Amino acid sequence: MAKKVAVQERNPFPAISVRQPYAELILLGFKTMEFRTWNSHYRGPMLLHAPRTITEGDRSITFDLGMAPARFETLPRGAYIGVVYLADVLEFEHENVFEVYPVVEFEAPIPGKGKTNLFYPSDNEWDAI
């Protein structure tokens, strides 16, 4: 069963955390599918958060994509980096495919803490956004 996202009066829409380099690829429009084990009934704009956490797999896929190691190290982490649009969620082989499209990349990353699933940033984080 899908988890419900609490409706917030002050925070107009939720956020989703996506590790780098995938968050960057979404903002550039090269990645439009994000695979998740959980579903969501929400459709619409979402803040895109890049968590601090990276794995060795994240680092190696960057090199496979031809991104210079120095560029990977400069990708923002631990911050909100833009807005994406969640158009649909499709079920595919026991996973949920979030169909996302870039809306806007922030001029500068906005520090913030991510969470699992869709989440609403704190009031202080929204004030910074």
Disulfide bonds with the S-S distance in Angstrom:
none
